[in-house]
Amino acid sequence: MSFQITRRDIEMEAGWTAKFYGVSSREALIIEASYILTDKNKEHLDSRKTKTWLQKFLPKTPEEAQRVKNNFHKLYCDKIQTKADRQAHDAAYDEYVMSL
């Protein structure tokens, strides 16, 4: 069974990224667009409308999108270095999702 990515899903993940990693809401949407629209996950977007909306946040070039992904990966690795960090991340994410 295939999965779908909705605008609500993207906004939820961007909200989490903004909250946990301390980036702006816009930067979080740029991160989401860079990840989703530059790999096979774009095939799972639920509609053309969602794709068109998300494209507003995609950097202008593939190199810029890759830079966004690399910078976020570094931020992630800086924040999650141990098993305890991972557990704290997962617990905070679960709490975030339950608060929605």
C-alpha positions as CSV (number, residue, x, y, z in Angstrom):
1,M,0.0,0.0,0.0
2,S,1.3,3.4,-1.0
3,F,1.3,6.4,1.4
4,Q,0.2,10.0,0.7
5,I,1.8,13.2,1.9
6,T,-0.7,15.9,2.5
7,R,-0.3,19.6,3.0
8,R,-1.3,19.1,6.6
9,D,1.4,16.4,7.0
10,I,4.0,18.8,5.6
11,E,2.8,21.7,7.9
12,M,2.9,19.4,10.9
13,E,6.5,18.2,10.2
14,A,7.6,21.8,9.5
15,G,6.1,22.9,12.8
16,W,8.0,20.1,14.5
17,T,11.2,21.1,12.8
18,A,10.7,24.8,13.7
19,K,10.0,23.9,17.4
20,F,12.7,21.3,18.0
21,Y,15.5,22.6,15.9
22,G,14.9,26.3,16.5
23,V,14.5,27.4,12.9
24,S,11.8,29.7,11.5
25,S,8.6,28.4,10.1
26,R,9.6,29.4,6.6
27,E,13.0,27.8,6.9
28,A,11.2,24.6,8.1
29,L,9.0,24.6,5.0
30,I,12.1,25.2,2.8
31,I,13.7,22.1,4.4
32,E,10.5,20.1,3.8
33,A,10.3,21.2,0.2
34,S,14.0,20.4,-0.4
35,Y,13.6,16.9,0.9
36,I,10.2,16.0,-0.6
37,L,10.5,17.6,-4.0
38,T,14.1,16.4,-4.8
39,D,13.5,12.7,-4.3
40,K,10.9,9.9,-4.9
41,N,8.7,11.2,-2.1
42,K,7.3,13.8,-4.5
43,E,5.4,10.9,-6.1
44,H,3.5,10.5,-2.8
45,L,2.1,14.0,-2.7
46,D,-1.7,13.8,-2.4
47,S,-2.5,16.3,-5.1
48,R,-1.2,18.8,-7.7
49,K,-2.4,21.5,-5.4
50,T,-0.1,20.3,-2.6
51,K,2.8,20.1,-4.9
52,T,2.2,23.6,-6.3
53,W,2.0,25.0,-2.8
54,L,5.2,23.2,-1.7
55,Q,7.1,24.4,-4.8
56,K,6.8,28.0,-3.4
57,F,9.4,26.9,-0.8
58,L,11.8,25.0,-3.0
59,P,15.2,26.7,-3.5
60,K,15.8,27.9,-7.1
61,T,18.5,25.4,-7.9
62,P,19.2,21.7,-7.1
63,E,22.5,22.8,-5.6
64,E,20.7,25.2,-3.2
65,A,18.2,22.5,-2.3
66,Q,21.1,20.1,-1.6
67,R,22.8,22.7,0.6
68,V,19.6,23.1,2.6
69,K,19.5,19.3,3.1
70,N,23.2,19.2,4.1
71,N,22.7,22.0,6.6
72,F,19.7,20.4,8.1
73,H,21.5,17.0,8.4
74,K,24.3,18.7,10.2
75,L,21.9,20.4,12.6
76,Y,20.2,17.0,13.2
77,C,23.6,15.3,13.8
78,D,24.6,18.1,16.2
79,K,21.4,17.7,18.2
80,I,21.1,13.9,18.2
81,Q,24.4,12.4,19.1
82,T,23.5,9.7,21.6
83,K,20.9,7.1,22.3
84,A,19.6,9.4,25.1
85,D,19.4,12.3,22.6
86,R,17.4,10.0,20.2
87,Q,15.0,8.9,23.0
88,A,14.5,12.5,24.1
89,H,13.8,13.5,20.5
90,D,11.3,10.7,20.0
91,A,9.5,11.5,23.3
92,A,9.3,15.2,22.4
93,Y,8.0,14.4,18.9
94,D,5.3,12.1,20.4
95,E,4.3,14.9,22.8
96,Y,4.2,17.4,19.9
97,V,2.0,15.1,17.8
98,M,-0.3,14.4,20.7
99,S,-0.7,18.2,21.3
100,L,-2.1,18.8,17.8
